[in-house]
Amino acid sequence: MLLLPKGAKIIGQGITGSEGSVATGWMKAYGTNLVAGVTPGKGGQVVEGAPIFNTIKEALEKVDPDKIGVDGAVQFVPPLRVKDAVLEAIEAGIKFILIGAEKVPTKDAVIIYSQAQKNNVNIIGPSSVGLINPARKLKIGSIGGANPDRVFAEGSVAVISKSGGMTSEIGLLLKNNGLGVSWAVGIGGDRIIGTDFSDFLLAVEEDSETQASVMFGELGGTYEERVAKLVKEGKITKPVVAFIAGEFTALLPSQVQFGHAGAIIEGKRGLPDYKRKVLKEAGVLVAETLDDIVKLLLPNA
């Protein structure tokens, strides 16, 4: 399940570290039901009221003895340990995993993606700032910081962004214009990610809380083109507003990589202008400026 239910039970992997412990406090304060943490060798500790175990199996035996199931895991694990942490969670039967770490090796990301597909597991990330649903008081990851209400108001617009910073920026833009979010998620900007724009847009098609979506894309990759194809095929029917960043790249040579690992241009594919063209032809509402996002949304949200 990609759209977690209200009260979803979450396990935190690596929450004994500095980043994880801070984010755990933020998540629990917001209302997230983080039931346990897992860090090898740190079993017996407590972080923000969450008991720590050495393995996920151990944690599940204590917090899920009736085998009802834990809804998901959020990871604050160093990049070189992400693969093992994900495989442990998959083996334990967890079907939703959010990976916050940046610089996960590509070869590890390939293994993670492959195993997730084989086991019908939803992976968000790597390099995800997190996921939030204000109505359900659900916050997974560091998204929104210590006070998400400053940025994310409850509403009917789903925000899906490659950029973690722009996830919050668009949330604030909506809030300042009297709109709010049903879901907001940073999918990460790596070349290989578990959940792309299309996956999330297809999920919110069935979500009664969502009336329209905003997609923040950028140069590189073909995830936006996949959205255009699904819109053309009638599989994505709710209004989608797209903003594609990276206009300056038209002046640069191809094969130039930028901040995100997936931000690399290969011929015409991946160029912002090409993405905009394909999206417009499919019927997606394309914003030329950030302010245009609100103008395009208002008739739909």
C-alpha positions as CSV (number, residue, x, y, z in Angstrom):
1,M,0.0,0.0,0.0
2,L,1.5,3.3,-1.1
3,L,-1.0,5.6,0.6
4,L,-0.7,4.6,4.2
5,P,-3.9,4.5,6.4
6,K,-4.5,6.8,9.4
7,G,-2.7,5.4,12.4
8,A,-0.3,3.4,10.3
9,K,2.2,1.5,12.4
10,I,5.8,2.5,11.5
11,I,9.2,1.0,12.4
12,G,12.2,3.3,12.2
13,Q,15.5,1.9,11.1
14,G,18.6,3.8,12.3
15,I,16.7,6.2,14.5
16,T,19.4,6.0,17.2
17,G,21.7,8.3,15.1
18,S,21.6,12.1,15.3
19,E,19.4,12.6,12.2
20,G,17.1,9.7,13.0
21,S,16.5,10.6,16.6
22,V,15.6,14.2,15.8
23,A,13.3,13.2,13.0
24,T,11.7,10.6,15.3
25,G,10.8,13.3,17.7
26,W,9.3,15.4,14.9
27,M,7.3,12.5,13.5
28,K,5.8,11.4,16.8
29,A,5.0,15.0,17.8
30,Y,3.0,15.3,14.5
31,G,1.0,12.2,15.3
32,T,2.9,9.4,13.4
33,N,2.5,6.0,15.1
34,L,6.2,5.0,15.3
35,V,6.0,1.9,17.3
36,A,9.7,0.8,17.4
37,G,13.2,1.4,16.2
38,V,15.8,-1.0,14.9
39,T,19.6,-0.5,15.1
40,P,22.0,-3.5,15.3
41,G,23.8,-3.5,18.6
42,K,21.6,-0.8,20.1
43,G,18.8,-3.0,21.4
44,G,17.4,-2.0,24.7
45,Q,17.7,1.8,24.2
46,V,14.6,4.0,23.9
47,V,14.4,7.0,21.4
48,E,11.6,9.5,21.9
49,G,9.5,6.8,23.6
50,A,10.2,4.2,20.9
51,P,11.9,1.0,22.1
52,I,15.0,0.0,20.1
53,F,15.7,-3.6,18.9
54,N,18.6,-5.2,17.2
55,T,16.6,-6.7,14.3
56,I,13.3,-6.2,12.7
57,K,12.3,-9.7,13.5
58,E,12.9,-9.0,17.2
59,A,10.9,-5.8,17.0
60,L,7.9,-7.5,15.3
61,E,7.8,-10.2,17.9
62,K,7.4,-7.5,20.6
63,V,5.2,-4.9,18.9
64,D,3.2,-7.2,16.5
65,P,2.9,-10.5,18.4
66,D,-0.6,-11.2,16.8
67,K,1.0,-10.8,13.4
68,I,-1.5,-8.2,12.3
69,G,1.3,-6.4,10.5
70,V,3.3,-3.3,10.6
71,D,2.4,-0.8,7.8
72,G,5.9,0.5,6.9
73,A,9.5,1.4,7.7
74,V,11.4,4.6,7.5
75,Q,15.1,4.5,7.2
76,F,17.8,6.9,8.6
77,V,20.6,4.5,7.6
78,P,24.0,5.4,6.1
79,P,24.0,4.9,2.3
80,L,26.3,1.9,2.3
81,R,24.0,0.1,4.7
82,V,20.7,0.9,3.0
83,K,20.7,-2.2,0.9
84,D,21.0,-4.6,3.8
85,A,18.4,-2.6,5.8
86,V,15.9,-2.7,2.9
87,L,16.4,-6.5,2.4
88,E,15.9,-7.1,6.1
89,A,12.6,-5.2,6.0
90,I,11.4,-7.0,2.9
91,E,12.3,-10.4,4.3
92,A,10.3,-9.4,7.4
93,G,7.2,-8.8,5.2
94,I,7.1,-5.0,5.4
95,K,5.5,-3.6,2.2
96,F,6.3,0.1,2.5
97,I,9.8,1.5,3.0
98,L,10.9,5.1,2.8
99,I,14.7,5.6,2.2
100,G,16.0,9.0,3.3
101,A,19.7,8.4,2.6
102,E,21.5,10.2,-0.3
103,K,24.4,8.7,-2.3
104,V,23.1,5.1,-2.2
105,P,25.3,3.2,-4.7
106,T,23.6,2.7,-8.0
107,K,24.3,-1.1,-7.9
108,D,22.6,-1.3,-4.5
109,A,19.6,0.7,-5.8
110,V,19.3,-1.8,-8.7
111,I,19.1,-4.7,-6.2
112,I,16.7,-2.8,-4.0
113,Y,14.4,-2.0,-6.9
114,S,14.5,-5.6,-8.2
115,Q,13.7,-7.1,-4.8
116,A,10.9,-4.6,-4.2
117,Q,9.3,-5.6,-7.5
118,K,9.6,-9.3,-6.8
119,N,8.0,-8.9,-3.4
120,N,5.4,-6.3,-4.2
121,V,7.0,-3.7,-1.9
122,N,6.5,0.0,-2.2
123,I,9.9,1.8,-1.9
124,I,10.0,5.6,-1.7
125,G,13.5,7.0,-2.4
126,P,16.5,6.8,-2.0
127,S,17.1,10.5,-1.3
128,S,13.5,11.1,-0.1
129,V,12.7,13.9,2.2
130,G,9.6,12.1,3.3
131,L,5.8,11.8,2.9
132,I,3.1,13.7,4.7
133,N,-0.7,13.7,5.0
134,P,-2.0,16.5,7.2
135,A,-5.6,15.0,7.5
136,R,-4.2,11.7,8.8
137,K,-1.5,13.4,10.9
138,L,1.0,11.1,9.2
139,K,4.5,12.3,8.6
140,I,7.2,9.8,7.5
141,G,10.7,11.2,7.3
142,S,12.0,14.7,8.0
143,I,9.6,16.5,5.6
144,G,8.4,19.8,7.0
145,G,10.9,19.8,9.8
146,A,9.9,20.4,13.4
147,N,6.7,22.3,12.5
148,P,5.1,21.0,9.3
149,D,1.9,23.0,9.9
150,R,3.9,26.2,8.8
151,V,4.2,24.7,5.3
152,F,1.5,22.0,4.8
153,A,-2.1,22.8,5.3
154,E,-4.8,20.2,4.9
155,G,-6.4,20.2,1.4
156,S,-7.1,18.3,-1.8
157,V,-3.9,18.6,-3.8
158,A,-1.2,15.9,-4.0
159,V,2.3,17.2,-4.4
160,I,4.9,14.8,-5.9
161,S,8.5,16.2,-6.3
162,K,11.9,15.1,-7.2
163,S,13.3,17.9,-5.0
164,G,12.9,17.7,-1.2
165,G,13.2,21.4,-0.8
166,M,10.6,22.1,-3.5
167,T,8.1,19.7,-1.9
168,S,7.9,22.2,1.0
169,E,8.1,25.2,-1.3
170,I,5.1,24.1,-3.2
171,G,3.3,23.2,0.0
172,L,3.8,26.7,1.3
173,L,2.8,28.2,-2.1
174,L,-0.5,26.3,-1.9
175,K,-1.1,27.3,1.7
176,N,-0.4,31.0,1.0
177,N,-3.0,30.9,-1.7
178,G,-5.8,29.2,0.3
179,L,-5.1,25.7,-0.9
180,G,-3.7,22.6,0.9
181,V,-2.3,19.2,0.4
182,S,-3.8,15.7,0.7
183,W,-0.4,14.1,0.2
184,A,3.1,15.6,-0.3
185,V,6.0,13.3,-1.1
186,G,9.6,13.8,-2.1
187,I,10.3,10.8,-4.5
188,G,14.1,11.6,-4.7
189,G,16.2,12.6,-7.6
190,D,18.3,9.5,-8.2
191,R,18.5,7.7,-11.5
192,I,16.9,4.6,-9.9
193,I,14.1,5.3,-7.5
194,G,11.4,3.0,-6.1
195,T,8.3,5.1,-6.7
196,D,8.1,7.6,-9.6
197,F,5.5,10.2,-10.5
198,S,3.3,7.8,-12.3
199,D,3.2,5.3,-9.4
200,F,2.0,8.0,-7.0
201,L,-0.4,9.6,-9.5
202,L,-2.0,6.2,-10.2
203,A,-2.4,5.7,-6.4
204,V,-4.2,9.0,-5.8
205,E,-6.6,8.2,-8.7
206,E,-8.3,6.0,-6.1
207,D,-7.9,8.5,-3.2
208,S,-11.1,10.4,-2.4
209,E,-9.1,13.1,-0.5
210,T,-7.2,14.1,-3.7
211,Q,-8.8,16.3,-6.4
212,A,-5.7,17.3,-8.4
213,S,-1.9,16.9,-8.3
214,V,1.2,19.0,-8.7
215,M,4.3,17.3,-10.2
216,F,7.7,19.1,-9.7
217,G,10.1,17.6,-12.2
218,E,13.5,18.6,-13.6
219,L,16.0,17.8,-16.3
220,G,17.1,14.2,-16.8
221,G,15.4,10.9,-16.9
222,T,12.1,9.9,-18.4
223,Y,9.7,9.7,-15.5
224,E,7.7,12.7,-16.7
225,E,7.3,11.2,-20.1
226,R,5.8,8.1,-18.5
227,V,3.2,10.4,-16.9
228,A,2.4,11.8,-20.3
229,K,1.8,8.3,-21.7
230,L,-0.5,7.3,-18.9
231,V,-2.5,10.5,-19.2
232,K,-2.9,9.9,-23.0
233,E,-4.1,6.3,-22.2
234,G,-6.7,7.6,-19.8
235,K,-5.1,5.8,-16.8
236,I,-4.4,9.1,-15.0
237,T,-7.6,11.2,-15.2
238,K,-7.4,13.7,-12.3
239,P,-5.9,17.1,-13.3
240,V,-2.1,17.2,-13.1
241,V,-0.2,20.5,-13.0
242,A,3.5,20.0,-13.9
243,F,6.5,22.4,-13.4
244,I,9.8,21.3,-14.9
245,A,12.9,23.0,-13.6
246,G,16.2,23.4,-15.5
247,E,15.7,26.0,-18.2
248,F,19.3,27.1,-18.1
249,T,20.4,23.7,-19.3
250,A,19.5,24.5,-22.9
251,L,22.8,26.5,-23.0
252,L,24.9,23.6,-21.8
253,P,26.4,20.5,-23.6
254,S,24.7,17.1,-23.2
255,Q,26.0,14.5,-20.7
256,V,26.2,17.2,-18.0
257,Q,25.0,16.0,-14.6
258,F,23.7,18.3,-11.9
259,G,22.9,18.1,-8.2
260,H,20.6,15.0,-8.4
261,A,22.1,11.8,-9.6
262,G,19.2,11.5,-12.1
263,A,19.7,15.0,-13.5
264,I,21.6,14.1,-16.6
265,I,20.7,15.0,-20.2
266,E,21.0,12.4,-22.9
267,G,20.3,13.9,-26.3
268,K,16.9,15.5,-26.4
269,R,15.4,13.2,-23.9
270,G,15.6,14.7,-20.5
271,L,15.6,18.3,-21.7
272,P,13.1,20.5,-19.8
273,D,11.6,21.8,-23.1
274,Y,11.1,18.3,-24.4
275,K,9.4,17.2,-21.2
276,R,7.1,20.2,-21.3
277,K,6.2,19.5,-24.9
278,V,5.3,15.9,-24.3
279,L,3.3,16.7,-21.2
280,K,1.3,19.5,-22.9
281,E,0.5,17.2,-25.9
282,A,-0.8,14.6,-23.5
283,G,-3.1,17.2,-21.8
284,V,-1.1,17.9,-18.6
285,L,-1.3,21.5,-17.4
286,V,2.2,22.8,-17.6
287,A,3.2,25.8,-15.4
288,E,5.8,28.2,-16.8
289,T,6.4,29.8,-13.4
290,L,5.7,28.7,-9.8
291,D,2.9,31.2,-9.5
292,D,1.2,29.6,-12.6
293,I,0.8,26.4,-10.5
294,V,-1.9,28.1,-8.3
295,K,-3.6,29.7,-11.4
296,L,-3.9,26.3,-13.1
297,L,-5.0,24.5,-9.9
298,L,-7.8,26.9,-8.8
299,P,-10.4,25.6,-11.2
300,N,-9.6,22.0,-10.2
301,A,-8.8,21.9,-6.5
